[in-house]
Amino acid sequence: MDGYGRGRQGPGRGRANPYELTDDSPVYVISVAAQLSGLHPQTLRQYDRLGLVSPDRTAGRGRRYSARDIQMLRQVQRLSQDEGINLAGIKRIIELENQVAALQAKVAELQQAVEGAAVAMRQREAQVHASYRRDLVPYQDVQQSSALVVWRPQRGAD
């Protein structure tokens, strides 16, 4: 997992087309990423060391940033400059956001499982009701009577 909750994959792994570019495709060298984010390359290196934004690495250990990494760099800079949050606080915010996203995904997964179980239960219940043998149930036509019966216990049976 990288610095913000998504798994990094090597070239071509996990995608139908290995040449398809996504927001997670690591394509920018550090100088381009620095220009796109408005930060100094040394700042990007510091953020990487602190685990705030962890770009992919090439075989030669060079950093490669994705469009999502650039967005994260801008967010870190905004939190630091505009909100006055220190880097340790920003790292904690990112960790908590990742936890929230993971928990939301788990909740969605569990909701789907519960809905599936409810559907299966209703189907099984319908099967059980359909299997009842209605021809074995005795039927009596009960008529109302106005007769009165008095009951008296027997005496002297002691």
N, C-alpha and C positions, 0 to 999 in steps of 0.2 A: 504494500500500500504506500502511496506517496503521502505528502504532507497534508492532504485534505480529503482523505477517505475514498480515493478511487484507486483501483489497482492499475499499475502500469503494465503494459504489455509490449513485448518486443515487436519488431517489424513483422507484420503479416499474421501475428497470432491473435485469434479471437475475432477476426473480421473476415467476412466473405471475400472482400477485395483488399489485398494488402496495400494497394496504392491509393485507396480512398482516404481523403483527408477529413478528419473530424476536429472538434475543438480540443481533443486530447492528443492529437498527432504532434509529436515533438519535432518541430521544423525550424525554430529560430535559434541562431547562435546567440551568445550572451550580448554581443554588441547590438544586434538588432532588437533583442528583447529589451535592452536598456533604453534604446530610442523609443520603442513602442510604449513602454511603461513610463517614460519620462524620468527614469532613475539612472544613477551612475552604475556602471558595471560592478564596481566594488560593493555597492549596496546590495546588488543581486547576489553576490558571493556571500555577503554577511547573512542575508535572509536564508540562503541555502544552508550555511553552517548552523544557523539557529533552528532549522527545520520548519521555517515559516512557509517557504515555497521551495519544493524540491523537484528540480527538473530532471528529465531523463539524462542518461549519460551515454556517450558514444563508446565504441570499443577503446578509443584512446583517452577516455575519461573526460572528454569535452562535454559541456552542458548543452542540452537542447531543450528549449522552452516551447510549450504549446500555447495556443490561443487562451486556453483556460488558465495556464500559468500567468500569462500577461494580465488577465483580469484579476487574478489573485494578487499579483504585485501591485496593481492599482488600488485594490481594496486595502491592502496592508498600508500603503502610503497614505491613503485617505484617513484610515483610522489613526495613524500616527500623527499626521500633520493637522488634520481638521478636528479630530476628536481628542487629541492629546493623550492617547493611550500608549503606554510603553510597549516594547516588543514582547516582553513576557506576557503582558495582558492580551496582546493581539494573538499570540500563540495559543493561549487558553481559550480565547473566543473561537478561534478556528477549530480547536479540538472539540469544544462544546457543540459547534455547528455540525461537525462531522458526526458526533454522537446523536444529535437530534435527527439528522438525516438517516442514520442507520436505524434508529428506533422507529422512525416513521415508516421506513421500508419494512421493518419487522411487523409493525402493527398492520400494515396493508396485507402482508403475507398471511398473518394470523386471521384477519377478517375474511380473507378469501377462503382459508381453510375452514373456518366456522360456517361460512355460507355453503360451502360444498358439503360439509357434514350435515347441515340442516336439510339440504335438498335430498341427500341420501337417506336421512332419517324419515322424511316425509314419503319418499318412494317406498321404503321398507314398510312403513306403517300402512300405506295403501295396499301393499301386497298381503300383509297380514289380514287386513279387513276383507280383502277380496277372497281370502282362503277360508273364511268362516263357512261352515256347512249349515245353511239356513234350513235345510229339510229336516234337521234333527231337533229343532226348537219346538217344544210342545206348545200348542195353542189352545187356550180355553176361552170360551166366550163367558165372561163373568156377568151374571145378571144380579141386579140389586134386589134384595129381599127385605121386607119390613118385619120379618119374624123376629121374635124376642125369645132368647134362650136364657133360662135362669139356672145358675149352677149353685149347688149346695154341697158342701163337703160332708162326707159321712161321719156320723158320730159313733163313738164307742169303738173305734178301731184301735184304741190305745192299748 
